[in-house]
Amino acid sequence: EEEEEEEELESRDYVFENLTRPNEHQLICFLYFTRGYIYDQLESTKQAYGDYTRSLEYNTQATVTRTHRGRLLFDNEQFEEAKIDLTKAVALDKEYIPALLKLGQLYEDPYEERGKAIDIYDQVLKIEPEHIYAKAYRSTLIYEVAKRTASLVTL
């Protein structure tokens, strides 16, 4: 009976180690993301973009990487490309707040898209009701829409 218990424990240890130890593919993905993040913090946009892209080649389902690359594109005014990455990030994880917030910011302009932005901020507030940025962005948009509507009515 002791031998069986020992074998079972060894088996569990083996399974646990292999579940928690990343394979080479995952490790390369992580390393590219990490280097991209460092370049991003150093404002080396081209290098950051390249490493985020390489990381995504190893894992197309990486929500965080896709969000970082989308934000990088957004910050460099490549809005259509940013929208693609951020939309995919939200599709992968509908509750990932950083992707939702940046996607909401994308929809703030042009004016006609602001309804989508408000809907996205509402989605964030359903996930985290006291999220300060979602509240602020949403309130600002509603105020601007109301102000514009009021000015159109007085014309």
HELIX and SHEET records of a PDB file:
HELIX    1   1 GLU A    2  THR A   20  1                                  19    
HELIX    2   2 GLU A   24  GLN A   41  1                                  18    
HELIX    3   3 THR A   45  TYR A   58  1                                  14    
HELIX    4   4 THR A   63  ASP A   75  1                                  13    
HELIX    5   5 PHE A   79  LEU A   92  1                                  14    
HELIX    6   6 ILE A   97  LEU A  106  1                                  10    
HELIX    7   7 TYR A  111  GLU A  113  5                                   3    
HELIX    8   8 ARG A  114  ILE A  127  1                                  14    
HELIX    9   9 ILE A  132  THR A  154  1                                  23    
END                                                                             
